[in-house]
Amino acid sequence: MVQKQKVKRKTYHVNMKVIWKHRWIYLMLVPVLAYYIIFKYVPMYGIVMSFQDYNVFQGVFGSEWVGFEVFNRIFHNPNFWSAVKNTLVLNILTLAVTFPLTIIVALMLNEVMNARFKKITQSILYLPHFVSWVVVAGIATNMFAQRDGTINLLLNSVGAESIPFLSSDVWWIFTYVICNVWKEIGWGTIIYLAALTNVDESLYEAAYLDGATKFQRLIYITLPSIKSVVVTMLILQVSKMMTIGLDAPLLLGNDKVSGVSEVISTYVYRLGIENAHYSDSTAIGLFQSVVNIIILLVADKFAKAIGEDGII
């Protein structure tokens, strides 16, 4: 027992010496920790509003406790399930298009030999990520408007009819996916390009000497080498299936396509901010987070079942 206590004390002193030696690195973690504690963990007490008939004047501690009555109410609301369906549809379609295209673009950039051209191309591809959705929505409106949009004017000039990109359900979904691809595809290549730099060059040389073509080297060396990264990124993307940012559907949507543009985030916005149903909006947010965690765990378990490391 005494020996164990001595070992623990010695380990403690060693750890403290290491921390003190690298104190400036640990000091840089303080703002990050403060951010997550203040803006992520402290507000979590508000989750109790999901189980209350929340009254803004009585506050969290004074409002009446109603248990799962709020959840029962929202689960019987067809508008809620419509928002859930739209969220899943838009996320699945965006993932199905963006995820493989991101990998393809990263592979193409990796094959570019001219360093200057590669940097310029990467900068052009990264730029849309930093553009606000307000600006993107404005550009999309100017391009896809049915009457005087750039694309429809070009179609009219060759004798084709105008396409209702922003007023037809199917075409609106197409426009939404295209805007997301344009905005995020370049930024998504960063991790894959970093992974590609770690591929052993000797493997390419050996394959080249054996007569393998570029495509064969891509299939049998490059893709297997970054498979773990691809699986990890796919799990992270799948775990956000129930989440869509408020900006894109709110700014691109309109009354004509509300049947497909009303997602969970816009529904919560209208419910909580516009109608002051704080308990309902908090309950929906909690439901959304729980489902995302369940999807993450299932996806991770599936990845491990097929021989991958997973993320947990």
C-alpha positions as CSV (number, residue, x, y, z in Angstrom):
1,M,0.0,0.0,0.0
2,V,2.8,2.4,1.0
3,Q,4.7,1.4,-2.2
4,K,1.6,2.3,-4.4
5,Q,1.3,5.6,-2.7
6,K,4.9,6.4,-3.4
7,V,4.5,5.4,-7.0
8,K,1.4,7.7,-7.3
9,R,3.2,10.6,-5.6
10,K,6.2,10.1,-8.0
11,T,3.9,10.0,-11.0
12,Y,2.1,13.1,-9.8
13,H,5.4,15.0,-9.5
14,V,6.6,13.8,-12.9
15,N,3.3,15.0,-14.5
16,M,3.5,18.4,-12.8
17,K,7.1,18.8,-14.1
18,V,6.0,18.0,-17.6
19,I,3.1,20.5,-17.4
20,W,5.4,23.2,-16.0
21,K,8.0,22.5,-18.7
22,H,5.3,23.0,-21.4
23,R,3.3,25.6,-19.4
24,W,3.1,28.0,-22.4
25,I,1.5,25.4,-24.6
26,Y,-1.0,24.6,-21.8
27,L,-1.6,28.3,-21.4
28,M,-2.7,28.5,-25.0
29,L,-5.5,26.0,-24.2
30,V,-7.0,28.3,-21.7
31,P,-9.0,30.4,-24.2
32,V,-10.3,27.3,-25.9
33,L,-11.4,25.7,-22.6
34,A,-13.0,29.0,-21.5
35,Y,-14.9,29.1,-24.8
36,Y,-16.4,25.6,-24.3
37,I,-17.1,26.1,-20.6
38,I,-18.8,29.5,-21.0
39,F,-20.7,28.9,-24.3
40,K,-21.2,25.2,-24.4
41,Y,-21.4,23.7,-20.9
42,V,-22.8,26.6,-18.8
43,P,-25.9,27.1,-21.1
44,M,-26.7,23.4,-20.8
45,Y,-28.8,24.1,-17.7
46,G,-31.4,25.5,-20.1
47,I,-32.2,21.9,-21.2
48,V,-34.6,21.7,-18.3
49,M,-36.9,24.1,-20.2
50,S,-37.7,21.0,-22.3
51,F,-39.5,19.6,-19.3
52,Q,-41.2,22.8,-18.2
53,D,-44.1,25.0,-19.1
54,Y,-41.5,27.7,-19.4
55,N,-42.5,31.2,-18.4
56,V,-40.0,33.9,-19.4
57,F,-41.0,36.0,-16.3
58,Q,-40.6,33.2,-13.8
59,G,-37.4,31.8,-15.4
60,V,-36.0,28.3,-15.3
61,F,-36.3,27.9,-11.6
62,G,-39.8,29.3,-11.3
63,S,-41.6,27.7,-14.2
64,E,-43.9,24.7,-13.8
65,W,-42.5,21.2,-14.3
66,V,-44.5,19.2,-16.8
67,G,-42.3,16.2,-17.6
68,F,-42.5,14.8,-21.1
69,E,-45.7,16.7,-22.0
70,V,-43.7,19.1,-24.2
71,F,-42.2,16.2,-26.2
72,N,-45.6,14.5,-26.5
73,R,-46.9,17.8,-28.0
74,I,-44.2,18.2,-30.6
75,F,-44.2,14.5,-31.6
76,H,-47.9,14.8,-32.4
77,N,-47.3,17.9,-34.6
78,P,-47.1,17.0,-38.3
79,N,-45.1,20.2,-39.0
80,F,-42.3,18.9,-36.8
81,W,-42.1,15.6,-38.7
82,S,-42.2,17.4,-42.0
83,A,-39.2,19.5,-40.9
84,V,-37.4,16.3,-39.8
85,K,-38.0,14.7,-43.2
86,N,-36.8,17.8,-45.1
87,T,-33.6,18.0,-42.9
88,L,-32.8,14.3,-43.6
89,V,-33.5,14.6,-47.4
90,L,-31.4,17.8,-47.8
91,N,-28.5,16.4,-45.7
92,I,-28.5,13.0,-47.5
93,L,-28.5,14.5,-50.9
94,T,-25.8,17.1,-50.0
95,L,-23.7,14.3,-48.5
96,A,-24.2,12.1,-51.5
97,V,-23.0,14.8,-53.9
98,T,-20.4,16.7,-51.8
99,F,-18.6,13.8,-50.1
100,P,-17.3,11.9,-53.2
101,L,-16.7,15.2,-55.1
102,T,-14.5,16.4,-52.3
103,I,-12.3,13.3,-52.5
104,I,-12.1,13.6,-56.3
105,V,-11.1,17.2,-56.1
106,A,-8.5,16.4,-53.5
107,L,-7.1,13.6,-55.7
108,M,-7.0,16.0,-58.7
109,L,-5.2,18.7,-56.7
110,N,-2.7,16.1,-55.5
111,E,-1.8,15.3,-59.1
112,V,-1.0,18.9,-60.0
113,M,2.8,19.2,-60.3
114,N,3.0,23.0,-60.8
115,A,3.3,24.3,-57.2
116,R,2.2,27.9,-58.1
117,F,-0.8,26.8,-60.1
118,K,-1.8,24.4,-57.3
119,K,-1.7,27.1,-54.6
120,I,-3.7,29.5,-56.8
121,T,-6.3,26.8,-57.5
122,Q,-6.5,25.9,-53.8
123,S,-7.0,29.5,-52.8
124,I,-9.8,29.9,-55.4
125,L,-11.5,26.7,-54.1
126,Y,-11.2,27.8,-50.4
127,L,-12.5,31.3,-50.9
128,P,-16.3,30.5,-51.0
129,H,-16.1,28.9,-47.6
130,F,-15.4,32.3,-46.1
131,V,-18.3,34.0,-48.0
132,S,-21.3,34.6,-45.9
133,W,-24.5,32.7,-46.7
134,V,-26.2,36.2,-47.1
135,V,-23.8,36.9,-50.0
136,V,-24.2,33.3,-51.4
137,A,-28.0,33.7,-51.3
138,G,-27.8,37.0,-53.1
139,I,-25.6,35.5,-55.8
140,A,-27.9,32.5,-56.1
141,T,-30.9,34.7,-56.5
142,N,-29.3,36.7,-59.2
143,M,-28.2,33.6,-61.0
144,F,-31.3,31.4,-60.6
145,A,-34.2,33.8,-60.6
146,Q,-36.9,32.8,-63.1
147,R,-37.5,36.1,-64.7
148,D,-34.1,37.9,-64.9
149,G,-31.7,35.3,-63.5
150,T,-28.4,34.9,-65.4
151,I,-28.9,31.2,-66.2
152,N,-32.5,31.6,-67.4
153,L,-31.6,34.6,-69.5
154,L,-29.0,32.3,-71.2
155,L,-31.6,29.6,-71.6
156,N,-34.0,32.1,-73.1
157,S,-31.4,33.4,-75.6
158,V,-31.1,29.9,-77.1
159,G,-34.9,29.4,-77.2
160,A,-35.3,27.3,-74.1
161,E,-37.9,27.9,-71.4
162,S,-37.1,29.4,-68.0
163,I,-36.5,27.0,-65.2
164,P,-38.2,27.7,-61.8
165,F,-35.0,27.1,-59.7
166,L,-36.3,28.9,-56.6
167,S,-40.0,28.3,-56.9
168,S,-40.2,24.6,-57.7
169,D,-39.6,22.0,-54.9
170,V,-37.4,19.7,-57.0
171,W,-35.4,22.6,-58.6
172,W,-35.0,24.3,-55.2
173,I,-33.4,21.2,-53.7
174,F,-31.1,21.1,-56.8
175,T,-30.2,24.7,-56.3
176,Y,-29.6,24.2,-52.5
177,V,-27.3,21.3,-53.1
178,I,-25.4,23.1,-55.9
179,C,-24.8,26.2,-53.6
180,N,-23.6,23.9,-50.8
181,V,-21.2,22.1,-53.1
182,W,-19.8,25.4,-54.5
183,K,-19.3,26.9,-51.0
184,E,-17.8,23.9,-49.1
185,I,-16.1,21.5,-51.6
186,G,-12.8,23.3,-51.6
187,W,-12.6,23.6,-47.8
188,G,-13.4,19.9,-47.4
189,T,-10.3,19.0,-49.4
190,I,-7.9,20.2,-46.8
191,I,-7.9,17.1,-44.6
192,Y,-7.7,14.7,-47.6
193,L,-4.7,16.7,-49.0
194,A,-3.0,16.5,-45.7
195,A,-3.6,12.7,-45.6
196,L,-2.2,12.4,-49.1
197,T,1.1,13.9,-48.1
198,N,1.7,11.0,-45.8
199,V,1.4,8.3,-48.5
200,D,4.7,6.5,-49.0
201,E,6.3,7.6,-52.3
202,S,8.2,4.4,-52.5
203,L,4.9,2.6,-53.1
204,Y,4.2,4.7,-56.2
205,E,7.8,4.1,-57.5
206,A,7.5,0.3,-57.0
207,A,4.1,0.3,-58.7
208,Y,5.4,2.4,-61.6
209,L,8.3,0.0,-62.1
210,D,5.8,-2.9,-62.2
211,G,4.0,-1.1,-65.0
212,A,1.0,0.2,-63.1
213,T,-0.9,3.0,-64.8
214,K,-1.8,6.3,-62.9
215,F,-5.4,5.0,-62.5
216,Q,-4.2,1.7,-61.1
217,R,-1.8,3.5,-58.6
218,L,-4.8,5.7,-57.6
219,I,-7.0,2.7,-57.0
220,Y,-4.5,0.3,-55.3
221,I,-2.3,2.7,-53.5
222,T,-3.7,6.2,-53.0
223,L,-7.3,5.3,-51.9
224,P,-6.3,2.5,-49.6
225,S,-3.8,4.8,-47.9
226,I,-6.4,7.4,-47.0
227,K,-9.2,4.9,-46.4
228,S,-9.2,5.5,-42.6
229,V,-9.4,9.3,-43.1
230,V,-12.3,8.8,-45.5
231,V,-14.2,6.6,-43.0
232,T,-13.6,9.0,-40.2
233,M,-14.8,12.0,-42.2
234,L,-17.9,10.0,-43.3
235,I,-18.8,9.1,-39.8
236,L,-18.5,12.8,-38.7
237,Q,-20.6,13.9,-41.7
238,V,-23.3,11.2,-41.0
239,S,-23.4,12.2,-37.3
240,K,-24.8,15.6,-38.4
241,M,-27.7,14.2,-40.4
242,M,-30.2,15.9,-38.2
243,T,-28.5,19.3,-38.3
244,I,-28.6,22.0,-40.9
245,G,-27.5,25.5,-40.3
246,L,-30.2,28.2,-40.2
247,D,-28.6,30.5,-42.8
248,A,-28.9,28.5,-46.0
249,P,-32.5,27.2,-45.9
250,L,-33.8,30.5,-44.4
251,L,-32.2,32.7,-47.0
252,L,-32.7,30.5,-50.0
253,G,-36.2,29.4,-49.1
254,N,-39.5,31.2,-49.7
255,D,-43.2,30.6,-49.3
256,K,-43.5,28.7,-52.6
257,V,-41.0,26.0,-51.5
258,S,-41.7,25.9,-47.8
259,G,-42.7,22.3,-48.1
260,V,-39.1,21.3,-48.7
261,S,-37.2,24.3,-47.3
262,E,-38.6,24.2,-43.8
263,V,-36.0,22.2,-41.8
264,I,-35.5,21.7,-38.1
265,S,-33.4,24.9,-37.7
266,T,-35.9,27.1,-39.4
267,Y,-38.8,25.4,-37.6
268,V,-37.1,26.0,-34.3
269,Y,-36.4,29.6,-35.2
270,R,-40.1,30.3,-36.1
271,L,-41.3,28.4,-33.0
272,G,-38.9,29.9,-30.5
273,I,-38.0,33.3,-31.8
274,E,-41.1,34.4,-33.7
275,N,-43.8,32.6,-31.5
276,A,-41.9,32.5,-28.1
277,H,-42.6,28.8,-27.6
278,Y,-39.3,28.3,-25.7
279,S,-40.1,24.9,-24.2
280,D,-41.0,23.4,-27.5
281,S,-37.9,24.8,-29.3
282,T,-35.6,23.6,-26.5
283,A,-37.2,20.1,-26.6
284,I,-36.7,19.9,-30.4
285,G,-33.1,20.9,-30.0
286,L,-32.5,18.2,-27.3
287,F,-34.2,15.6,-29.5
288,Q,-32.0,16.7,-32.4
289,S,-28.8,16.3,-30.3
290,V,-29.8,12.9,-28.9
291,V,-30.6,11.6,-32.4
292,N,-27.2,12.9,-33.7
293,I,-25.4,11.1,-30.9
294,I,-27.2,7.9,-31.6
295,I,-26.4,8.1,-35.3
296,L,-22.7,8.8,-34.4
297,L,-22.6,5.7,-32.2
298,V,-24.2,3.5,-34.8
299,A,-22.0,4.7,-37.6
300,D,-18.9,4.2,-35.4
301,K,-20.0,0.7,-34.5
302,F,-20.6,-0.2,-38.1
303,A,-17.2,1.1,-39.1
304,K,-15.6,-1.1,-36.4
305,A,-17.7,-4.0,-37.6
306,I,-16.1,-3.8,-41.1
307,G,-12.6,-3.6,-39.8
308,E,-12.0,0.2,-39.5
309,D,-10.8,2.0,-36.3
310,G,-13.8,4.3,-35.9
311,I,-13.5,7.5,-33.9
312,I,-14.6,6.4,-30.4
